[in-house]
Amino acid sequence: MNTKPYVGQRVKLNREAYKDLRLNSPEAYEESKDMIITEVGDNIGYDHEPIYVIRVNRPLLDIFLLDASMVDPL
């Protein structure tokens, strides 16, 4: 995601995130297809290439440390 995410934005996990997270339940996989960002945290990247920590409305995915580089907008 190249732009700053915002609360209320609908997103889905991208291919790289699927590789990294290795979701182990069909429920988590289904949740990953349509999530809503509930919180945007700090930039954990660089000023010229920011990566924002995010929280989402899906409990099976919110347990992971998610960031904006792991999702694509819907």
N, C-alpha and C positions, 0 to 999 in steps of 0.2 A: 504494500500500500504506500503510494508516494506522497499522499497528503495526510495531514494530521487527522486522526479519527475523532469522532465526536460521540457523545452520549446520545443514544437513540438510533445510531446507525446500524443498519442490518448488514451482517457480514457472514461469510462462510470460511471454513478452513481452506487453505491452499494446499497444493500438492506437497510442498516441502514440509509443512506442518504435519501432514499425515505420516510422512516418513519419520519425523522426529518423535511424535507423540505415541505412535503405535497403539492406537485405540483398540481396546480388547473386548468391547461389547457392542452388539448391534445398536443398543440404545444410544451410546456415545457417538457412534457413527452417524446416526440419524440426527442427533442434536447438532452435530457439526455442520450440517447443511444450511442451517438458518438460525443465526444467533443475533442478539441485540446487545450492543455495547452499553454497559451500565456505568462504567467508570473509565476515565482516561487518566493514567498516572504520569509518572516522570519519564523524561527522555533518558533511555539507557544507551543511546547511540551517541553520535557526535552532533555538534551544532550544524554542520553542513550535510549530515545524513542522519536525521533523527529516527529513533525507533521508540515508540511510546508503549509503555506497559498498559494493558487493557484488562478489564473484567467484563464478563458476559453473563447473560441471564440463564445460561445452561449449567446446572450444577455438576454434571458429569465432565464438563470441560473447564469450568471455572476453578477446579482444583489444581490445574496446571498454571504455570507462570506463562501467560500468553502475552504476546506483544503484537503490535500492528503489522510486523513483517510476516506474521503467520496467517493473516486473513486477507481475503479479497472482498470488496463491497458487492452486495447483491444488486 
